[in-house]
Amino acid sequence: MAKRDYYEVLGIDKNAGPDEIKKAYRKLALKYHPDKNPGDPSAEDRFKEAAEAYEVLSNPEKKQRYDQFGHQGLGGNGGFGGGGMNMDDIFSQFGDIFGGGGFDSFFGGGGRSSRRTKKGTNLRVKLKLNLSELANGVEKKIKVKRHMIADGVTFKNCSTCQGSGQVKKVVNTMLGQMVSASTCPSCEGSGQVVDKRPPNADARGLVVKEEIIPINIPAGVADGMQLSLSGKGNEIPGGVPGDLLILVEEIPDDVLVRDGNNVVYDLYLSFVDVALGASLEVPTIDGKVKIKIEPGTQAGKILRLKGKGIKELNGYGRGDQLIHVNVWTPKEVTREEREKLESLRDSENFKPNPGKSEKSIFDKVKEFF
């Protein structure tokens, strides 16, 4: 099922500011929270949908990519992008939205919201890709250094929180006794502390290891996109690993230029070639191909190679290659060449005569867009 527009999910317009985005999400999170709607799968789906929308729109970089590319700009399927949040990811947002106490102040600290799985920190790397790799997709291997739980480490329940990850305090108020809960300072919410560890591990039982991680880059990614590989960030005791975030950088091509899903190539021909016609090779993303220049081709004409552009991200379509025809004029000619050209100067066939039916360059460009 296609995802709904994130602005539609939160009920806001595209010009909404950070405060308005946060307010809209807070309202929906309270309305569809699973503890308020037990046994209602549709409410839980709306709860997750709102959280995913907020996770993207509250992040300036992700919001910019979403505004420019839509859901595809976030990576879509295959473990990449901003989608696919689990309940732990969602509850990790509540410190920002509900002032650090999460839903405890609204639901009494009970239920699903009282215990959250901690998540390790994310790792960020830059990956440079050439135009062919961006267009067709590629498998790459990235070398990263990440914190990992050392071999031989054992854990035990935290004595401060008895393994719950939270410490609770009863406060007497005029309305009666109220229970407040906060993250355990001893185990930082994991519920566990190190029991035994090898000499090379730190106090948390972690070591830094270098790992080579294979990743499949989907066809159609663009410069500036950020891909996410789940679970390949830093590990954390009693929690889940963070993610590996890959920022895509495009290596400029020497002759081809990307324009959306199309590829543009400037072809320079002599006036002899455009007058008499020619058969020649031009570069494409997938190698050289032969094209035919018809006699009488005018400067500014745009030729189209169907399907020789960029594959659509997570789709089945593919852009085209547009060839801009330019006529190259020699700066120097020999005496013999000058005499030949002078003999053609007064020929009717060599005098500009576009005629009424000839289209302007602007009309020709419009035909393609």
N, C-alpha and C positions, 0 to 999 in steps of 0.2 A: 504494500500500500504506500502510495506517495505521501511524503511528509507535508504537513500543512506549513504555510508561511509562518515564520516565527513571530512576525509582527501581529499577524492575525491571532496566533495562539495567545499572546499576552493582551490582545485588544488595544494596541497602541499603533500610532502611525510612525513612519520612518524618521520623522524629525524629533521623536521623543528623546529627552535627555536622560542621563544616568539615574537621576532621582525618580523620574516617571517610570522607567523600566523596572527599577527596584520595587517601587510601590505596586505596580501591576503584578509582578511575580509574587510578592508577599501576600497579596490578596488571594491569588489563585492557590498558593501553597497552603494557606490556612483552610480554604474551602475544600480542597480535594485531598488533604492529608489522610493517609490510610487509617490512622488511629481515629479519625472522625467519621470514616466511611468503611467500617470493617466488613469484609466479605463483598465489597463492591469493586470488581476488577476494572470497570470503566472509570471509576474515580481514580484508581491507582494509575491507569494509563494517562489520564489528564494531568495527574500530579507529575509524572515523569516527563510528559511532553512540555509542561510549563518550565520544569527545571532545565531541560535541554535548551529551550529557547532563551532562558535567562543566562545560561552558561555561555552562550554565543554572543548575545546582544550586549552583555555587560562587559565583554572583553573588547577593547577598541580594535585590536588587530583582527580578531575573528569577525567582528561586526563589519569591518571594512571589506574583508574577503567575501562575506555573505552578501553584502549589498552589491558587490561587483559580479560575483559568480553564482549566487544562490547556494543551494545545498551542495552542489557539486564542488564549490570552492572549499568546502570543509572536508573533502576527501571521500564522502559517501561511504561505500561498503569496503569490506576487507580490513577492518580494524583501523582505518585512517580517519582523521577529521574530528569534528566536534560532537558527533552523534554517539549513540549506544551507551548512554550513561547508566550505571547501576545505582542501586539505592545508597550504597556507601558514598559514591561520588556526589549524589544529591544532598545527603545530610551534611557533607563537608562544607556546603555553601552556607549553612545556617548561622555560622558565627558572624558572617558579614551581614546577613539579612535580618537576623533576630537578636543582634547585639551580644553575641558570645555565648548566650545560654541556650541557643537552639530553640527547640520546641518545648523544652522543659517547663518554661514559665507558662506555656499555654496548655500543656497536657499533663502536668504534674510529674514529669520525669519518668513516666512509665512507657511501656510498649516498645515499639521498634526504635523510636528515636532516642532512647536513653543510652544505647550502646552503639557506637559507630566504629567501624574498622578504620584504623589509621592507614594513611597512604604515604609511601615514600616520596621523596622529591623527584621531580622530572629532570631529565637531562635534555639539553638542547645542542644540536649540531647543525652545521651548514653543509649542504650537499650541492656541488656544482654539476650541472647536467648540460650537455650540448643539445642542439635543436632536434637532432634525430632521436635522442633518448627521451626528450620531452614529448615528442610526437608519437612515438611508438611504444613507450614504456620500456623499462629495463630492470634487471635484477642487479643490485649493488650489494657490496659487503662493506659495512662501516665498523671501524675499530673504535670502541669506546671504553673508558674507564668508569666503572660503576661500583658503588658500595654494595657488597653482598654479604650475607650471613656466613661466617666462617664455618668450615667443616669442624665438627666436634663440639660446637657450642650447644649447651643445654640451657633451658629456661625453667623458671618456676613462677608460680603465681605471686603477684605483688602483695606484700604484707600490708601495705597501706590501704589498698582498696579491695583486698581479697580476690583479686582477679577480675573485678567488674570494670575496671578502667575509669571509674568515677568515685568521687567522694561526695557524700550527701550530708547536709546539715539541716537540722530542724530549727525553724525560727518561729517564735511566738508572735503573733500579730493580733490585732483587734478582731480579725475574722477567724482566728483560731490558729492552729499550727500549720505552717507551710513548709514544705520540703524543697530545698534547692539543691541542685546537683552541679558539679563542676568537674573538669578533667583532672584526673589524679596527677599531682605534681611529681610523684615518684617514678611512675611508668609512662607518663605522658599519654595516658589513655589506652595503652595497649593491653593492660591487665597482666603483663608479664615483665619480669626482669631477668637479667643474666644470672645463671647459677654457676656454670663452669664455662671457661673459654680458653682457647689456646693462646700462647704468648704473643702471636702476631695480630690478634684481634684487639679492637678498642673496647672501651667499657660497655658498649652496646652489643658487642659480639660481632662487629662488622670488620671486614677487610676490603681493601680496594683491589679489584681484579680487572685486568684488561680482557675484553671479550670482542670477538668478531661476530657481528650480527648481520645476517642476510636480510635484505628487505626487497620487496617487489614494488617498484615505482609504477603506478598505473599510467597508461597512455593518456595524454591530454593535460597533464599538470602544467602550471604556469609559474613564471618567476614571481616570488613573493609568497607562494602558497606554503602552508605549514602542514605537514603530515604527522600523524601520531601513531607510534607503535606501542600498543598497550602492554604494560608489564615489563618493559625493558629499561626502566629507569632505576633509581636507587632502591634497594631493598630496605625494609625496616622491621625490627623484631615485633612480632605479634600483629603485623599488618600486611598490606599488599604492596607490591613494588609500584613505584611511579612509572611514568611513561617516557618513551624516547620521542622527542619532538624534532622533526627534521624540517629545516627551512630550505626551500628550493631556491637555488640561484641559477639563472640562465647564463650560459657561456655564449657571448655574441658570435654569430656565424659570420664568416668572411663575406659571403655573397647573398645569403638568404635572410629575410627579415620576417619575423612572425607578426601577423596582424589578426588577433583573435585566433580562430581556427584555420585561417588562411595563411599562406606563405607568399611573400612578394619577392619577385626577382626582376632587376633592371637589366634588360637585354640591349646591348649597343650594337648597331648594325651600320654598315656603310650604305650610302645612298644607292650604290650599285646593287647590293643585296635586296633592298626594299623595292627597287625598281624592277629588277629581273626575277626576284624570288630566290629562295635558297633553302637548302636542307642542312640542318645543323643540330648539334647536341647542346642541351642546357642542363645545369645541375638541378636536382631535386633532393628532398630529404632522403629518398631511397636510392640515390645514385643518378647517373646521367640518363636522359631520355632524348630521343630524336624528335624534332618538330619540323614542320614545313612552313616557311614564310611565303605567302602568296605574293605574286607579282603585283606591284602597286600598293603594297602595305604602307599606310601612312604613319608618320611619327606620332606617338601618343596612343596608338592602338593598344588595347589590353587583350592579351590572349589568356585563355583559361585552360588549365590542365585539371580536369575533374578528378577529385579524390586523391590529389597529390599533396594535400595539406596535413593539418594536425587532426588526430583522432579526437572525437568528443569524449570528454572525461566521463568514465563510467557509462558510456553510451555506445551506439553502433554507427553513428554517422562520422563523416570525416570532411574536413574542409578542402579547399582547392588551392592550387598554386596559380597566382596571377602574374603574368609576364608583361611588364611594361616595355613597349618597344620604343627605343630611343635611336635617333639617327646621328651617327658620329660624323662630324665634319673634320677633314684633315686640316691641320694648321699650316702645313707646307706642301707644295706640289712641285714636281720637276717641270722643266720647260716643256718637255714632250707632253706631260699630263695636262699642263695649262692649255696648250694648243688644242688638244682633244676636247677639253671642256669648253673652250671658247667656240669651237665649231658647233657645240650643242646649245649655246646660249639662246640663239634665236629660234630654236625648234619649238613648235607649238606644244609638243608633248612634254617639254621641260619647263613650261611656264605654269606658275601656280594657277589652278582653275578648279577650286573645290566644287563649284556648282551648288545649286540650291538644295540638292538632295544630300549633300555631304554633312554629316553630323559633327558638331563641335566636340572637343575633348571632354567637356563637361557632360554632354549627353552620353558619350561613350562610357564614362565612369558610372553614371547613374544606372546603366543597364545591368551592372554587376551587383548593385546594392539595393 
